[in-house]
Amino acid sequence: MFSVGRKLYVYGGWNSENQFTNTIRYDLDTNEWYDPDIYNETPRWNHCGIMVEAIPSWKYFIFGGETGDFPEGGPRNFGSFTNSACFLDIETMRWSNIFLEDSGDEGKATVPSAREYSAMAYDQKDSRLLLFGGWSNGWLNDLYSLNVSKITGPPYAVTEIIPALGQLSGNVPVILKGCGFKDANIKVFFTCGKTPVDAPSKMSIEVAGTFISETEVSCVSPSYEAFGPKDSIVQLSIQGGDLTTTWCPFTYFMNTRAYKSLAYGPGLLHEGSVGHPTEFIIQARNDLGENRKSGRDNFQVKITKVSDGSEVANELIDKDNGQYIVKYQVDDESEVKIEILFEDDKGKMVPVRGSPYHAAFNSKSAANFNNLTGPAMAKFIQGGLEEIHSYIVETTKGAQTKDKNIQDVKVLISVKDYVESVFNME
């Protein structure tokens, strides 16, 4: 029997007719028994067990005992002694086996012999179970220990990382959330892959953690250029202790580049409507010219009137997909200057491609000229395609047919990529 909160649990056992593998529960508040359908693999009785405080979920360990499978209603015979071990995770209420192995030390048995009626204790400092004595056709007087640190984990755990992604060059401030944190030599490890590790390896990069509270630690993500834009697993260690058995995934992406990123939309054109909201989109792009698929880039937008230098308020919205919407409104006929800056991996604010932009607003334009799907954008796209066509014609005059075809294909591919990536059109 063991307890969790205001509930008592009874596992296993036997009577004159049956052997049991289930766990039944007694609620101290309602005074009722309940069978939650929690089963172990084999029936077991006369075993020893102990509840262990572990983070983030307590564990109930059992070892040995007697086991057997007898037909219902048949004669009750003696069972067989066992030296198997398992544990119940209290949060998930699921049993898991512990596979015991000899260390290989010649002449030294490291796995206890099969037995029942043993005594069990837990050494919290070294995360080990202590097993003493028991019965196996005679009383035993031996002592064994089993390290279960991989199951119980250290007295601290991580549960969440914010944000869960960052640029390849690193230097992204992140917050690790969890429990049991202490202000003492915190090390955070980013390990390449999707599988947690028991100890740091050559695929792990270590950074210093800063204690915030018992539930929060901060750090700065390391550069991952040695591995590339891949997934990583984040774990931590405190005071040289074991790595957390819990972990958080962290994804690296190729750095956003200002000279590859661009902006488009009615808020950057010269036929805006006075007194109505307008907008434009910033598209973040990486070193390969690919559209970014996540947000959290640091863009800054400053809009000023050309006539007097006064600033126009704007709102920048991160859509968390690589696009950023900028909204603003001009209430009188005027021309504005739009500066779009991006914080690069060295912490410098640099202009995106095409910045600064200029837009103009007048009272003759209809309100729908400020819409992304309005006539101003349609006119702008059509004019841009005509300019590209003229460029193709001019640059291929006098060229050989073969060279001309190659040039046409190259330019048309560029146009297709540009239209698809920027305007999301096919």
C-alpha positions as CSV (number, residue, x, y, z in Angstrom):
1,M,0.0,0.0,0.0
2,F,1.1,3.5,-0.8
3,S,-0.5,7.0,-0.7
4,V,-0.7,9.9,-3.1
5,G,-2.4,13.0,-1.6
6,R,-5.7,12.0,-0.1
7,K,-5.8,8.6,-1.8
8,L,-4.5,5.2,-0.8
9,Y,-3.4,2.7,-3.4
10,V,-3.1,-1.1,-3.0
11,Y,-1.1,-3.0,-5.6
12,G,-0.9,-6.8,-6.2
13,G,-1.4,-9.5,-3.6
14,W,-3.2,-12.8,-3.7
15,N,-6.1,-14.6,-1.9
16,S,-7.1,-18.3,-1.9
17,E,-8.4,-18.0,-5.5
18,N,-6.7,-15.3,-7.4
19,Q,-3.4,-13.4,-8.0
20,F,-3.6,-9.7,-8.7
21,T,-1.8,-7.3,-11.1
22,N,-4.1,-4.4,-10.7
23,T,-3.9,-1.3,-8.5
24,I,-7.0,-0.3,-6.6
25,R,-7.6,3.1,-4.9
26,Y,-9.3,4.3,-1.7
27,D,-10.5,7.9,-1.5
28,L,-10.2,9.3,2.0
29,D,-12.6,12.1,1.2
30,T,-15.4,10.0,-0.2
31,N,-14.7,6.8,1.7
32,E,-15.0,4.8,-1.6
33,W,-13.0,2.1,-3.3
34,Y,-12.3,2.5,-7.0
35,D,-10.5,0.4,-9.6
36,P,-8.8,2.8,-12.1
37,D,-7.6,-0.1,-14.5
38,I,-3.9,0.3,-13.8
39,Y,-2.2,-3.1,-14.5
40,N,1.3,-4.5,-14.2
41,E,2.5,-7.3,-16.4
42,T,2.5,-10.2,-13.9
43,P,0.8,-10.8,-10.6
44,R,3.1,-10.2,-7.6
45,W,2.9,-10.5,-3.8
46,N,5.2,-10.3,-0.7
47,H,7.3,-7.8,-2.6
48,C,8.9,-4.6,-1.1
49,G,8.1,-1.1,-2.3
50,I,8.8,2.5,-1.6
51,M,7.6,5.9,-2.8
52,V,10.3,8.2,-4.0
53,E,10.0,12.0,-4.4
54,A,11.1,12.8,-7.9
55,I,10.7,15.8,-10.2
56,P,8.4,16.4,-12.0
57,S,6.5,13.2,-11.0
58,W,6.9,10.9,-7.9
59,K,7.8,7.3,-8.5
60,Y,6.7,4.1,-6.7
61,F,9.4,1.4,-6.9
62,I,8.9,-2.3,-6.1
63,F,11.3,-5.2,-6.1
64,G,11.1,-9.0,-5.9
65,G,8.3,-10.9,-4.2
66,E,6.6,-14.0,-5.3
67,T,4.8,-14.5,-8.6
68,G,2.8,-17.1,-10.3
69,D,-0.2,-17.5,-12.6
70,F,-2.8,-20.0,-11.3
71,P,-6.1,-20.9,-13.0
72,E,-9.1,-19.3,-11.5
73,G,-10.8,-21.6,-9.0
74,G,-7.9,-24.0,-9.1
75,P,-5.7,-25.2,-6.2
76,R,-3.5,-22.5,-4.6
77,N,0.2,-23.5,-5.0
78,F,3.4,-21.8,-4.1
79,G,4.7,-19.2,-6.6
80,S,8.2,-18.5,-7.7
81,F,10.6,-16.0,-6.2
82,T,11.5,-13.2,-8.5
83,N,14.2,-10.5,-8.6
84,S,12.5,-8.3,-11.1
85,A,11.9,-4.6,-10.4
86,C,9.6,-1.9,-11.8
87,F,8.1,1.5,-11.0
88,L,4.9,3.3,-11.3
89,D,4.9,6.9,-12.5
90,I,2.4,8.8,-10.3
91,E,1.6,11.4,-12.9
92,T,0.9,9.1,-15.8
93,M,-0.1,6.1,-13.5
94,R,1.8,3.7,-15.8
95,W,4.1,0.9,-14.8
96,S,7.6,0.5,-16.4
97,N,10.1,-2.3,-16.0
98,I,13.6,-1.8,-14.7
99,F,16.0,-4.1,-16.5
100,L,18.8,-5.2,-14.1
101,E,22.2,-6.2,-15.4
102,D,25.4,-7.5,-13.8
103,S,28.3,-5.1,-13.9
104,G,30.5,-7.8,-15.2
105,D,32.9,-7.7,-12.2
106,E,34.3,-11.2,-11.9
107,G,33.2,-13.0,-8.8
108,K,30.9,-10.2,-7.7
109,A,27.1,-10.6,-8.1
110,T,25.5,-7.2,-8.6
111,V,21.9,-8.3,-9.1
112,P,20.2,-9.5,-6.0
113,S,19.0,-13.1,-6.1
114,A,15.3,-13.8,-6.3
115,R,13.5,-13.2,-2.9
116,E,10.5,-12.0,-1.0
117,Y,9.9,-10.0,2.2
118,S,12.9,-7.7,1.6
119,A,13.3,-4.2,3.2
120,M,13.8,-1.2,0.9
121,A,15.0,2.4,1.5
122,Y,15.9,5.3,-0.7
123,D,19.2,7.2,-0.5
124,Q,18.2,10.7,-1.9
125,K,21.8,12.0,-1.9
126,D,23.0,9.4,-4.4
127,S,19.6,8.6,-6.0
128,R,19.8,4.9,-5.2
129,L,17.5,2.2,-3.8
130,L,18.9,0.2,-0.9
131,L,17.7,-3.4,-0.6
132,F,18.3,-5.5,2.5
133,G,17.7,-9.2,3.2
134,G,14.5,-11.1,2.6
135,W,13.5,-14.7,2.3
136,S,14.5,-17.3,-0.2
137,N,14.1,-20.7,1.5
138,G,16.0,-19.1,4.3
139,W,16.5,-15.7,5.7
140,L,19.0,-13.5,3.9
141,N,21.4,-10.9,5.4
142,D,22.8,-9.1,2.3
143,L,22.7,-5.5,1.1
144,Y,22.4,-4.2,-2.4
145,S,22.1,-0.7,-4.0
146,L,20.6,0.3,-7.3
147,N,21.2,3.7,-8.9
148,V,17.9,5.0,-10.3
149,S,19.0,8.6,-11.1
150,K,18.0,8.1,-14.7
151,I,14.5,7.4,-13.5
152,T,14.1,9.8,-10.6
153,G,16.3,12.5,-12.1
154,P,18.1,15.2,-10.0
155,P,16.1,17.4,-7.6
156,Y,15.4,19.9,-10.5
157,A,13.7,19.7,-13.8
158,V,13.0,21.8,-16.9
159,T,9.5,21.9,-18.5
160,E,9.5,24.7,-21.0
161,I,11.8,27.0,-22.9
162,I,10.8,30.5,-24.2
163,P,11.3,31.1,-27.1
164,A,11.7,27.6,-28.4
165,L,13.7,28.6,-31.5
166,G,16.5,31.0,-32.5
167,Q,18.9,32.0,-35.1
168,L,21.9,29.9,-36.2
169,S,24.4,32.4,-34.8
170,G,22.9,32.1,-31.4
171,N,22.9,35.0,-28.9
172,V,19.1,34.7,-28.3
173,P,18.0,35.3,-24.7
174,V,15.8,32.4,-23.5
175,I,14.0,31.6,-20.3
176,L,13.9,28.0,-19.0
177,K,11.0,27.2,-16.8
178,G,10.8,24.2,-14.4
179,C,11.2,23.6,-10.7
180,G,13.9,23.0,-8.0
181,F,16.4,25.5,-9.4
182,K,19.1,26.9,-7.1
183,D,21.4,29.9,-7.4
184,A,24.6,27.7,-7.7
185,N,26.7,27.0,-10.9
186,I,23.9,26.4,-13.4
187,K,25.0,24.9,-16.8
188,V,22.7,24.7,-19.7
189,F,23.4,22.2,-22.5
190,F,22.1,22.4,-26.1
191,T,22.6,18.9,-27.7
192,C,22.1,18.4,-31.4
193,G,19.3,16.0,-32.2
194,K,15.9,15.1,-30.9
195,T,16.9,12.6,-28.1
196,P,17.9,13.6,-24.6
197,V,21.2,12.4,-23.3
198,D,22.4,11.1,-19.9
199,A,25.6,13.2,-20.1
200,P,27.1,15.9,-22.3
201,S,28.8,14.7,-25.5
202,K,30.7,16.2,-28.4
203,M,27.3,17.0,-29.8
204,S,26.5,19.3,-26.8
205,I,27.3,22.9,-26.4
206,E,27.4,24.4,-22.9
207,V,26.4,27.9,-21.8
208,A,26.1,29.4,-18.4
209,G,22.7,29.7,-16.8
210,T,21.5,32.6,-14.6
211,F,19.3,31.9,-11.6
212,I,16.1,34.0,-11.6
213,S,13.9,32.0,-9.2
214,E,13.2,28.4,-8.1
215,T,11.1,28.0,-11.3
216,E,13.1,30.1,-13.8
217,V,16.6,30.2,-15.3
218,S,17.8,32.4,-18.1
219,C,20.6,31.9,-20.6
220,V,21.7,32.9,-24.1
221,S,21.6,30.4,-26.9
222,P,25.0,29.4,-28.2
223,S,26.1,29.6,-31.8
224,Y,25.0,26.4,-33.7
225,E,27.0,27.1,-36.9
226,A,29.1,23.9,-36.3
227,F,25.9,21.8,-36.6
228,G,23.7,23.9,-39.0
229,P,20.0,24.8,-38.8
230,K,18.9,21.7,-36.8
231,D,16.8,20.6,-33.8
232,S,18.4,20.5,-30.4
233,I,17.5,19.2,-26.9
234,V,18.0,21.5,-23.9
235,Q,18.9,20.1,-20.5
236,L,20.6,21.6,-17.5
237,S,22.8,20.7,-14.6
238,I,23.2,22.4,-11.2
239,Q,26.3,22.2,-9.0
240,G,27.8,19.5,-11.2
241,G,24.8,17.2,-10.7
242,D,23.2,15.0,-13.3
243,L,21.5,16.4,-16.3
244,T,17.7,16.8,-16.0
245,T,15.8,13.7,-17.1
246,T,13.2,16.2,-18.5
247,W,14.1,18.3,-21.6
248,C,12.9,21.0,-24.0
249,P,13.2,21.0,-27.8
250,F,14.9,24.1,-29.3
251,T,15.0,24.7,-33.1
252,Y,17.8,26.6,-34.9
253,F,17.0,28.5,-38.1
254,M,19.3,30.2,-40.7
255,N,19.8,33.8,-39.8
256,T,17.5,36.5,-41.1
257,R,19.4,38.9,-43.4
258,A,18.4,42.5,-43.9
259,Y,19.8,42.7,-47.4
260,K,17.7,39.6,-48.4
261,S,14.5,40.8,-46.6
262,L,12.1,43.2,-48.2
263,A,8.8,45.0,-47.8
264,Y,5.7,45.5,-50.0
265,G,2.2,46.7,-49.7
266,P,0.0,49.8,-50.3
267,G,1.6,51.6,-47.3
268,L,4.7,52.0,-49.4
269,L,3.0,53.4,-52.6
270,H,2.3,56.9,-53.8
271,E,-1.5,56.8,-54.1
272,G,-2.5,56.3,-50.5
273,S,-5.8,57.6,-49.2
274,V,-5.8,60.3,-46.5
275,G,-7.6,59.5,-43.2
276,H,-7.8,55.7,-43.7
277,P,-5.6,52.9,-42.2
278,T,-3.0,51.5,-44.5
279,E,-0.4,48.7,-44.2
280,F,2.5,47.0,-45.6
281,I,4.3,43.6,-45.0
282,I,7.9,42.9,-44.1
283,Q,9.0,39.5,-45.4
284,A,12.0,38.2,-43.4
285,R,14.4,36.1,-45.6
286,N,17.5,34.1,-44.7
287,D,21.0,33.7,-46.3
288,L,19.6,31.5,-49.1
289,G,16.9,34.0,-49.9
290,E,14.3,31.7,-48.5
291,N,11.2,33.1,-46.7
292,R,11.5,32.6,-42.9
293,K,8.8,30.3,-41.4
294,S,8.8,31.7,-37.9
295,G,8.9,35.1,-36.2
296,R,10.7,36.8,-33.3
297,D,13.0,38.9,-35.5
298,N,13.6,42.4,-34.2
299,F,12.4,44.9,-36.9
300,Q,12.0,48.6,-36.2
301,V,9.9,50.9,-38.3
302,K,10.1,54.7,-38.2
303,I,7.7,56.8,-40.4
304,T,8.2,60.5,-40.7
305,K,6.6,63.3,-42.7
306,V,9.0,64.7,-45.3
307,S,7.6,68.2,-44.9
308,D,8.3,68.8,-41.2
309,G,10.0,65.6,-39.9
310,S,7.2,64.8,-37.5
311,E,6.8,61.1,-36.7
312,V,3.7,59.0,-37.7
313,A,2.7,56.3,-35.2
314,N,2.8,52.8,-36.5
315,E,2.0,49.3,-35.2
316,L,4.2,46.3,-36.0
317,I,2.6,42.8,-35.8
318,D,4.6,39.6,-35.7
319,K,2.6,36.9,-37.6
320,D,5.1,34.3,-36.3
321,N,5.5,32.9,-39.9
322,G,8.3,35.2,-41.2
323,Q,5.9,38.0,-42.1
324,Y,5.4,41.3,-40.1
325,I,2.5,43.6,-40.7
326,V,3.0,47.3,-40.2
327,K,-0.1,49.5,-39.9
328,Y,-0.3,53.3,-39.8
329,Q,-2.5,56.2,-40.9
330,V,-1.8,59.6,-42.4
331,D,-4.5,62.3,-41.8
332,D,-3.4,65.0,-44.2
333,E,-2.0,65.2,-47.7
334,S,1.7,64.5,-47.4
335,E,4.7,62.4,-48.4
336,V,6.3,60.1,-45.7
337,K,9.6,58.5,-45.4
338,I,9.6,54.9,-44.1
339,E,12.7,53.5,-42.5
340,I,12.8,49.7,-41.8
341,L,15.7,48.4,-39.7
342,F,16.6,44.9,-38.6
343,E,18.8,43.9,-35.7
344,D,21.4,41.6,-37.1
345,D,23.4,38.8,-35.4
346,K,26.0,41.4,-34.2
347,G,23.3,43.5,-32.5
348,K,23.4,46.3,-35.0
349,M,20.3,47.9,-36.6
350,V,20.7,47.7,-40.4
351,P,18.3,48.7,-43.1
352,V,16.4,46.1,-45.1
353,R,16.6,45.9,-48.8
354,G,15.0,49.1,-50.3
355,S,14.9,51.1,-47.1
356,P,14.1,53.9,-46.8
357,Y,10.9,53.8,-48.7
358,H,8.6,56.7,-49.6
359,A,4.8,56.9,-49.8
360,A,2.4,59.7,-50.5
361,F,-1.2,60.3,-49.5
362,N,-3.9,62.5,-51.1
363,S,-7.6,63.1,-50.6
364,K,-8.6,62.0,-54.2
365,S,-7.7,58.3,-53.7
366,A,-10.5,56.1,-52.5
367,A,-10.2,54.3,-49.2
368,N,-9.7,50.9,-50.9
369,F,-6.4,52.2,-52.3
370,N,-5.0,51.4,-48.8
371,N,-5.9,47.7,-49.0
372,L,-3.5,44.9,-49.9
373,T,-6.0,43.7,-52.5
374,G,-6.9,47.2,-53.7
375,P,-6.4,48.9,-57.1
376,A,-3.1,50.5,-56.1
377,M,-1.4,47.2,-55.5
378,A,-2.8,45.7,-58.7
379,K,-1.5,48.7,-60.6
380,F,1.9,48.4,-59.0
381,I,2.3,44.7,-59.8
382,Q,1.2,45.2,-63.4
383,G,3.7,48.0,-63.8
384,G,6.5,46.0,-62.2
385,L,5.9,43.0,-64.6
386,E,5.9,45.4,-67.6
387,E,9.2,46.8,-66.4
388,I,10.7,43.3,-66.1
389,H,9.4,42.4,-69.6
390,S,11.1,45.6,-71.0
391,Y,14.3,44.7,-69.2
392,I,14.3,41.2,-70.8
393,V,13.8,42.7,-74.2
394,E,16.5,45.3,-73.8
395,T,19.1,43.0,-72.3
396,T,18.7,40.3,-75.0
397,K,18.8,42.5,-78.1
398,G,21.5,41.4,-80.5
399,A,22.3,38.3,-78.4
400,Q,22.6,34.9,-80.1
401,T,19.4,32.9,-80.0
402,K,20.9,30.3,-77.6
403,D,22.2,33.0,-75.2
404,K,18.9,34.9,-75.4
405,N,16.9,31.8,-74.5
406,I,19.2,31.2,-71.5
407,Q,18.9,34.8,-70.3
408,D,15.1,34.7,-70.7
409,V,14.8,31.6,-68.7
410,K,17.0,32.9,-65.9
411,V,15.1,36.2,-65.6
412,L,11.7,34.5,-65.8
413,I,12.7,32.0,-63.1
414,S,13.7,35.0,-60.9
415,V,10.4,36.7,-61.6
416,K,8.5,33.6,-60.8
417,D,10.4,33.1,-57.5
418,Y,9.9,36.7,-56.6
419,V,6.2,36.8,-57.2
420,E,5.6,33.5,-55.4
421,S,7.7,34.3,-52.4
422,V,6.7,38.0,-52.0
423,F,3.1,38.0,-53.0
424,N,2.3,34.4,-52.2
425,M,0.9,33.9,-55.7
426,E,1.3,31.1,-58.2
